[in-house]
Amino acid sequence: MAAPSKVTGIDIQLGFGGSVSGRVTAAASPGSPQSGVCVQVLPVNPTGTQGMAFTGPHGGYVLPNLKPGRYRAYFNDPSCLFSGGGVGGLAPLWYNGHPTRASANQITVTAGYPTTGIGAALRPYGSIAGTVTTGGHAAVSGECVTAIPVSAPADPFSGFPQPAEVAVSTHDGSYSLADLLAGRYKVEFTAGCGDSGFATQWWDNAGSVTSAKVITVGFAAITGISANLRH
């Protein structure tokens, strides 16, 4: 039986990759490093190389071996939580301080050279909080409290409009709607999350969504959005 013939000339030339690095801090505490933040570098051209890393103890990260081209960087993606990344309470952000992929600054990666200084100063999510009471000012637990976006802000990664957020009042009547993207909302109070018999109302003491007041949420907590329920 004859041995197979020898095949030669099957060569490939590997190109040098580039790298992206930077540091992630908290905007509320200038210079405060944020460890465990998920950083994604996504190619503008679909044939590019996607990279993901997590920031270290000093807030730094490095993404090596990227194919030369243009990229956009996304910081603190909540979907990275399954991998142990993400920092709770801080809103995701595109480089350089932009809320959407389309508006993000593009980063150029060059073969054999590092691209440095691609960092972010993360700001907190917004939140809405208050208390729910009866006409006699007794606390009401089990009230559904819903923040409904007005001209809904887009999810930074997917671009889809943010859905309504729901919280339930606790034993002392308090509630908190956390992790809200910056935008404008109306708040609805309805029975059915453990309580019953109360009429639906909107903040501030409005009987319909049309007459409800708009709450503008930024990167901070808004308190005092409360309701005094009627049967």
PESULCOR-V993439 format. One record per backbone hydrogen bond with DSSP energy under -0.5 kcal/mol. NH is the residue of the N-H (numbers start at 1). CO is the residue of the C=O. If there is no record, write none. Layout:
nh: {NH,NH}
co: {CO,CO}
This chain:
nh: {11,14,18,19,20,21,22,24,25,26,26,27,27,28,29,32,32,33,34,35,36,37,39,40,41,42,42,44,45,48,50,51,53,55,56,59,61,63,64,66,69,71,72,74,75,76,77,80,81,82,83,84,85,86,88,90,91,93,94,95,97,98,101,104,104,105,107,109,109,112,113,115,116,118,119,120,122,122,125,126,127,128,129,130,132,133,134,137,140,141,142,144,145,146,147,148,148,149,150,151,155,159,162,165,167,169,170,173,175,177,178,180,183,184,185,186,188,189,190,190,192,193,194,195,199,201,202,203,206,212,213,215,216,217,217,220,222,223,225,226,227,229,229}
co: {9,12,66,113,63,115,61,59,120,29,32,25,122,122,26,26,29,31,24,33,55,34,53,74,51,40,72,70,70,45,48,41,39,37,60,56,22,20,62,18,109,107,42,40,93,38,38,77,78,79,80,81,80,36,86,87,123,75,98,73,94,94,156,100,101,95,71,69,107,17,110,19,114,21,117,23,25,120,89,180,220,177,222,175,173,227,138,134,132,139,169,190,167,188,165,146,186,147,184,149,160,155,153,147,145,143,174,170,130,128,176,126,217,150,215,148,146,201,144,188,195,142,195,142,230,189,206,187,202,208,203,185,214,183,215,218,127,221,129,224,131,133,227}
